[in-house]
Amino acid sequence: MIQHVYRRAALAQTSGVVVATDDERVRDVVEGFGGRVLMTSERHATGTDRLAEAVRFLDADIIINVQADEPLIEPAMIDQAAAALEDAPAAAIGTLRKAIETEAELANPNVVKVVVDLSGRALYFSRAAVPFVRDGRRAHSAWRHVGIYAYRREALLQLAALPPTPLEQSESLEQLRALEHGFVIQTAETSHDTIGVDTPEDLERVRQRVNTG
């Protein structure tokens, strides 16, 4: 899977792809197919912490974080996240959102929702069904957060140095730390979809998508 994600990411308009890991088995696999690896500490509590350590060895102003468990990642999604950040000078982070199409998806706490302002800036992320519709008539789309992040280098280093925040701990959503500390997160709409592989069931869904795609 990691080789597939690596190859997909390399198709985006990036200056290079690097795998940050604390696992020697992952290192061996990546080096085996000719990929670049940076070994990081095994003590990191979050992916952002690991990324912040890795970026100290990279010469880049914008860093895009792609999870290795996203085998359906489209290269265009990486470019969209980067563009969201580049087109918003006040933003520290760029990310993606996709319109929610079903009530089941809206109600699912494993589907992270994002509420944005009129310019696409993130106002809040939640596992709850937000925004609440009082009279049953939804005036606009509800958005699912697509967890690809583009960071400005200094913002990433600052964010990783900050302690966890109350909303972050309550929702178990790391991006809320950025909002609670006043970082601007600019979102862009995408039509692409992906499936993070966290369970055997997720892997089977990915296999079905690939086989029927």
Beta strands, then each sheet from edge to edge (+ up, - down):
strand 1: 19-21
strand 2: 37-39
strand 3: 62-65
strand 4: 93-99
strand 5: 113-116
strand 6: 122-126
strand 7: 143-152
strand 8: 185-189
sheet 1: 1+ 2+
sheet 2: 3+ 7- 4+ 8+
sheet 3: 3+ 7- 5+ 6-
end
